[in-house]
Amino acid sequence: MDERGPPRVKNKAAAPLQISAEQILHEAYESRESALQVPKQRIADLEELHEFQGRKRKEYEDALRWNRQNINQWIRYARFELEQKEYARARSIFERTLEIAPTDVPLWLRYIESEIKERNINHARNLFDRAVTLLPRIDKLWYKYVSMEEALTNVTGTRQVFERWMEWEPEPQAWLSYINMEKRYGEIERARSIFERFTIVHPQSENWIKWARFEDEYGTPENVREVYATAVDSLRAAGDEFVDETLLGSWAKYETRQKNFQKAREIYRLGLDTLSRANSMRLYNAYSAFEKQYGEREGIEDVVFKKRKVKYEEQVHESPRDYDIWFAYLNMAEESSKDTEEIRDLYERSIANVPPTAEKRHWRRYIFLWIKYAIFEELVTKDFDQTREVYKACLNLIPHKKFTFAKIWYMYACFEIRRNNLAVARKQLGMALGMCPKPKLFKNYIELEMKLREFDRCRKIYEKFLQTFPKYSQAWLDYAELEQMLGDEDRARAILELAMSIPGINLDQENNEEEEQEEVEE
């Protein structure tokens, strides 16, 4: 019985001729059958031509009957008729297509280009009129229209098309195209009038600069300055935020080229005073370079002052109660600015930031702003009435029932003495002792009377002092020292004996804790 199975390979050695995959693909490519090609149809007579045209038209019409919205099919149909020189039929197909898609811009352009190609200029012009009337916001149609008219050297017609276009207030490039057209034909006055209308519709800074450059090329320096001045005035009338550093920088550079350095400097300063720091960095840099090249030391310092001023303005806007920033700002202003009113306004702004709480630790730095203000008015402006008002306003502001500042009372009194108003000075110090008695106030008052050699008044103040603060050891010692200096040793001895009789007092302690605390606070 035979056992059938798969054939067995007797020789497993490699074949002498190896066939690669590349060779197999190459043989398959060479042995491929040629693709079927549509045979070329040769039209022998007019009858065959009509038969061919009728068959193709039927194919196109059948295709459009199935899908009427296929615009590409319509265009292929119209192109076929154009190839057959059947212009009336092609025109009819385009019109039928426009009924389906009246806003299809490529369709309009193909229709118009077919008319231009066949030199049907009036047909093309009529189509352009229909297109721009239906789609006045499509700039491409207007560009094609004016290009055709100018190519035909119809300058008047081109200008009329541009005028129709400008009534729709198109984008800036359309206005510039109109201006360039007038420039090509030497109509400078027309171009200038177009610029005037252009900047009314599009008042951006770059458009004013283009007008100024036009006047620089075709006009006079007076024309250029008039354009820049009108631009700045119109933009500032709309609001300072509309003024652009590019416009001012362009104007200043023009004046620099004209060697009118003072005018350029005024323009730079106008920009620095009007614009914020964030919107004027390039203008700052240009002004700095200008002053370094053409300015003097004062001009350079003015640039530095304005830069630092903008920086401080930003800082005080972010942290209005950071009094250290105000001090730095005021110091810089007093060193650099000669405008007294400007510095005074800065002081008023700084003292308007009253501490939010009635705690003395929050007021200590703030009070020095008032002191600095008063010193400025007395020594710099020499306005003594204003100095007096500053002191009074400061004293009225301090909540004396909770705390006070002896330094303010004493400085005000010294000011009145310098103005020969001794009675007013004594009245103020007496009012201070009545409203908020403090050891420091008593000591200041006594020191003042000592300088005036009013020893009887010193005794009265010491008596009031010791009645208010009987355990203040230094006051007893100072009082006794005064009497000893005046030669009344018995009185001095009696004062010390009276002090020793007060329980808890230690005359060996030179300064007690209360006095040390006063010094720290002041």
ABEGO torsion letter per residue (X at the ends): XBBBBBBBBABABBBABBBBAAAAAAAAAAABBBBBBBBBBBBABAAAAAAAAAAAAAAAAAAAAABAABAAAAAAAAAAAAAAGBAAAAAAAAAAAAAABAABAAAAAAAAAAAAAAGBAAAAAAAAAAAAAABAABAAAAAAAAAAAAAAGBAAAAAAAAAAAAAAGBBAAAAAAAAAAAAAAGBAAAAAAAAAAAAAABABAAAAAAAAAAAAAABBAAAAAAAAAAAAAAAAAAEAAABBAAAAAAAAAAAAAAGBAAAAAAAAAAAAAABBAAAAAAAAAAAAAAAAAABBAAAAAAAAAAAAAAAAAAAAAABAABAAAAAAAAAAAAAABABAAAAAAAAAAAAABBBABABAAAAAAAAAAAAAAAAAAAAAAGBAAAAAAAAAAAAAABBAAABBBAAAAAAAAAAAAAAGBAAAAAAAAAAAAAABBBAAAAAAAAAAAAAAGBAAAAAAAAAAAAAABAABAAAAAAAAAAAAAAGBAAAAAAAAAAAAABBGBBAABABBAAAAAAAAAX
